[in-house]
Amino acid sequence: METDELKAKITNSESTLTLKWGVILVCILGFFGWLVLASLSHENRITRVETKIEILFPQIADSLKNLQEVTKEIRDDQKHRQDKAQ
């Protein structure tokens, strides 16, 4: 009788230990899986941002050039008015 109870305790404790290590292993694998998916998602997001910047950059450059031209015209006009006032 005692040997059967002892075997049952050993089997029960081994299954509990196996279950605990199984849960720990699943948690670790889940964490590393999450890291891989997060890394892939991050790379995809960076690529999308780079594409948007490549599309918008010429428009921004043209706007900046137009702004510089308008600023130059304003300065020339201010200089002309100052010379005219003297």
MOCOR-V324363 format. One line per field, one symbol per residue. phi: phi as a letter, one per 20 degrees, with the letter a starting at -180 (. if undefined). Layout:
# MOCOR-V324363
phi=???
This chain:
# MOCOR-V324363
phi=.ffffffffffffffffffffffffffffffffffffffffffffffffffffffegffffffffffffffffffffffffffffe
